C-alpha cells in the first residue's frame, strides 16, 4: 500500500467480499487456504472465484477455510448447495475455477472431470 487510493481500493474490495457473505445465496464455495493450498496456488483461484461470482451475479458466496486434509489434491474448492450436498473439486487453477462456477453454479451441473470422484 503506497497511497490513500490504495487503501480505499482495499476497503472497497473487502466490502464486496463481506456483502457476498450477507446475502441469501444458493451455494457456498469454499477454497482451502491453508499453507499447502496457498503453496499450490489457491490464492489466484480464490481471487478468480470472487471476480467471476461478482461479474456474473452467481447465487453463491465465496469464502475460504483452513486445511481440508487432502494436501496432494490442492488447490481444492468445495461447493455446498442449500441441502448441504458437497462437491469437492481438485487441482483447481484459475481457469478451471471459472469453468466450475459457470457450469456448477450457473448451469447447475457438476463438472465431473474436475471432482475428487474422478480420481481412480
C-alpha atoms as a printed R data frame, in Angstrom:
    type eleno elety resid chain resno       x       y       z
1   ATOM     1    CA   UNK     A     1   0.000   0.000   0.000
2   ATOM     2    CA   UNK     A     2   1.551   3.238  -1.137
3   ATOM     3    CA   UNK     A     3  -1.251   5.781  -1.096
4   ATOM     4    CA   UNK     A     4  -4.657   6.669   0.243
5   ATOM     5    CA   UNK     A     5  -6.127   5.482  -3.062
6   ATOM     6    CA   UNK     A     6  -4.628   2.018  -2.490
7   ATOM     7    CA   UNK     A     7  -6.220   1.923   0.952
8   ATOM     8    CA   UNK     A     8  -9.605   2.955  -0.468
9   ATOM     9    CA   UNK     A     9  -9.372   0.249  -3.129
10  ATOM    10    CA   UNK     A    10  -8.573  -2.383  -0.487
11  ATOM    11    CA   UNK     A    11 -11.562  -1.202   1.568
12  ATOM    12    CA   UNK     A    12 -13.926  -1.437  -1.418
13  ATOM    13    CA   UNK     A    13 -12.737  -4.964  -2.225
14  ATOM    14    CA   UNK     A    14 -13.197  -6.054   1.395
15  ATOM    15    CA   UNK     A    15 -16.707  -4.596   1.483
16  ATOM    16    CA   UNK     A    16 -17.630  -6.507  -1.674
17  ATOM    17    CA   UNK     A    17 -16.497  -9.759  -0.064
18  ATOM    18    CA   UNK     A    18 -18.462  -9.054   3.119
19  ATOM    19    CA   UNK     A    19 -21.536  -8.145   1.054
20  ATOM    20    CA   UNK     A    20 -21.367 -11.533  -0.679
21  ATOM    21    CA   UNK     A    21 -21.454 -13.298   2.708
22  ATOM    22    CA   UNK     A    22 -24.520 -11.402   3.921
23  ATOM    23    CA   UNK     A    23 -26.831 -12.353   1.071
24  ATOM    24    CA   UNK     A    24 -29.070 -15.400   0.892
25  ATOM    25    CA   UNK     A    25 -27.362 -17.448  -1.815
26  ATOM    26    CA   UNK     A    26 -27.971 -20.904  -3.276
27  ATOM    27    CA   UNK     A    27 -24.375 -22.124  -2.977
28  ATOM    28    CA   UNK     A    28 -21.356 -21.742  -0.710
29  ATOM    29    CA   UNK     A    29 -17.990 -22.011  -2.475
30  ATOM    30    CA   UNK     A    30 -15.087 -22.787  -0.119
31  ATOM    31    CA   UNK     A    31 -11.399 -22.629  -1.033
32  ATOM    32    CA   UNK     A    32  -8.777 -24.434   1.058
33  ATOM    33    CA   UNK     A    33  -6.327 -21.710   2.069
34  ATOM    34    CA   UNK     A    34  -4.007 -23.487   4.489
35  ATOM    35    CA   UNK     A    35  -0.270 -23.372   3.799
36  ATOM    36    CA   UNK     A    36  -0.447 -26.333   1.424
37  ATOM    37    CA   UNK     A    37  -3.306 -24.767  -0.555
38  ATOM    38    CA   UNK     A    38  -1.602 -21.406  -0.822
39  ATOM    39    CA   UNK     A    39   1.665 -23.050  -1.888
40  ATOM    40    CA   UNK     A    40  -0.220 -24.982  -4.581
41  ATOM    41    CA   UNK     A    41  -1.862 -21.823  -5.975
42  ATOM    42    CA   UNK     A    42  -5.113 -21.368  -4.057
43  ATOM    43    CA   UNK     A    43  -4.842 -17.572  -3.778
44  ATOM    44    CA   UNK     A    44  -5.273 -16.899  -7.532
45  ATOM    45    CA   UNK     A    45  -8.090 -19.476  -7.544
46  ATOM    46    CA   UNK     A    46  -9.877 -17.652  -4.707
47  ATOM    47    CA   UNK     A    47  -9.414 -14.316  -6.463
48  ATOM    48    CA   UNK     A    48 -10.806 -15.669  -9.737
49  ATOM    49    CA   UNK     A    49 -13.807 -17.205  -7.981
50  ATOM    50    CA   UNK     A    50 -14.634 -13.909  -6.273
51  ATOM    51    CA   UNK     A    51 -14.249 -11.974  -9.537
52  ATOM    52    CA   UNK     A    52 -16.337 -14.396 -11.609
53  ATOM    53    CA   UNK     A    53 -19.075 -14.692  -8.991
54  ATOM    54    CA   UNK     A    54 -19.442 -10.924  -8.807
55  ATOM    55    CA   UNK     A    55 -19.140 -10.342 -12.568
56  ATOM    56    CA   UNK     A    56 -21.752 -12.961 -13.439
57  ATOM    57    CA   UNK     A    57 -24.015 -12.362 -10.447
58  ATOM    58    CA   UNK     A    58 -23.921 -16.033  -9.454
59  ATOM    59    CA   UNK     A    59 -26.055 -17.044  -6.481
60  ATOM    60    CA   UNK     A    60 -23.148 -18.052  -4.275
61  ATOM    61    CA   UNK     A    61 -20.891 -16.856  -1.538
62  ATOM    62    CA   UNK     A    62 -17.162 -17.431  -1.882
63  ATOM    63    CA   UNK     A    63 -15.209 -17.998   1.280
64  ATOM    64    CA   UNK     A    64 -12.030 -19.647   2.489
65  ATOM    65    CA   UNK     A    65 -11.160 -22.255   5.060
66  ATOM    66    CA   UNK     A    66  -8.055 -23.785   6.542
67  ATOM    67    CA   UNK     A    67  -6.811 -27.291   5.962
68  ATOM    68    CA   UNK     A    68  -9.207 -29.630   4.170
69  ATOM    69    CA   UNK     A    69  -6.885 -32.589   4.775
70  ATOM    70    CA   UNK     A    70  -6.156 -33.624   1.203
71  ATOM    71    CA   UNK     A    71  -2.893 -31.811   0.510
72  ATOM    72    CA   UNK     A    72  -1.986 -33.924  -2.501
73  ATOM    73    CA   UNK     A    73  -5.101 -32.606  -4.321
74  ATOM    74    CA   UNK     A    74  -4.596 -28.866  -3.657
75  ATOM    75    CA   UNK     A    75  -5.836 -26.376  -4.655
76  ATOM    76    CA   UNK     A    76  -9.225 -27.656  -3.510
77  ATOM    77    CA   UNK     A    77 -12.604 -25.988  -3.978
78  ATOM    78    CA   UNK     A    78 -15.695 -27.354  -2.263
79  ATOM    79    CA   UNK     A    79 -19.212 -26.341  -3.262
80  ATOM    80    CA   UNK     A    80 -22.128 -26.822  -0.884
81  ATOM    81    CA   UNK     A    81 -25.736 -26.462  -2.023
82  ATOM    82    CA   UNK     A    82 -28.693 -25.438   0.151
83  ATOM    83    CA   UNK     A    83 -29.309 -29.057   1.125
84  ATOM    84    CA   UNK     A    84 -25.734 -29.478   2.372
85  ATOM    85    CA   UNK     A    85 -24.599 -31.633  -0.548
86  ATOM    86    CA   UNK     A    86 -20.887 -31.190  -1.154
87  ATOM    87    CA   UNK     A    87 -18.873 -31.442  -4.341
88  ATOM    88    CA   UNK     A    88 -15.079 -31.440  -3.999
89  ATOM    89    CA   UNK     A    89 -13.054 -30.117  -6.927
90  ATOM    90    CA   UNK     A    90  -9.319 -30.845  -7.005
91  ATOM    91    CA   UNK     A    91  -6.219 -29.456  -8.703
92  ATOM    92    CA   UNK     A    92  -8.154 -26.273  -9.440
93  ATOM    93    CA   UNK     A    93  -6.435 -23.435 -11.279
94  ATOM    94    CA   UNK     A    94  -7.987 -20.038 -12.077
95  ATOM    95    CA   UNK     A    95  -9.293 -21.163 -15.488
96  ATOM    96    CA   UNK     A    96 -10.847 -24.312 -14.032
97  ATOM    97    CA   UNK     A    97 -12.358 -22.166 -11.273
98  ATOM    98    CA   UNK     A    98 -14.198 -20.047 -13.858
99  ATOM    99    CA   UNK     A    99 -15.455 -23.176 -15.634
100 ATOM   100    CA   UNK     A   100 -16.607 -24.699 -12.343
101 ATOM   101    CA   UNK     A   101 -18.596 -21.592 -11.443
102 ATOM   102    CA   UNK     A   102 -20.169 -21.299 -14.887
103 ATOM   103    CA   UNK     A   103 -21.210 -24.925 -15.059
104 ATOM   104    CA   UNK     A   104 -21.904 -25.811 -11.415
105 ATOM   105    CA   UNK     A   105 -23.394 -22.537 -10.163
106 ATOM   106    CA   UNK     A   106 -24.596 -21.039 -13.442
107 ATOM   107    CA   UNK     A   107 -25.971 -24.179 -15.094
108 ATOM   108    CA   UNK     A   108 -26.480 -26.434 -12.070
109 ATOM   109    CA   UNK     A   109 -24.294 -29.287 -13.313
110 ATOM   110    CA   UNK     A   110 -21.297 -30.861 -11.603
111 ATOM   111    CA   UNK     A   111 -18.045 -30.714 -13.542
112 ATOM   112    CA   UNK     A   112 -17.328 -34.402 -13.055
113 ATOM   113    CA   UNK     A   113 -13.881 -34.397 -14.673
114 ATOM   114    CA   UNK     A   114 -12.564 -31.965 -12.020
115 ATOM   115    CA   UNK     A   115 -14.031 -33.716  -8.963
116 ATOM   116    CA   UNK     A   116 -12.256 -35.902  -6.463
117 ATOM   117    CA   UNK     A   117 -14.571 -38.684  -7.680
118 ATOM   118    CA   UNK     A   118 -12.688 -38.687 -10.997
119 ATOM   119    CA   UNK     A   119  -9.503 -39.956  -9.278
120 ATOM   120    CA   UNK     A   120  -9.028 -43.646  -9.831
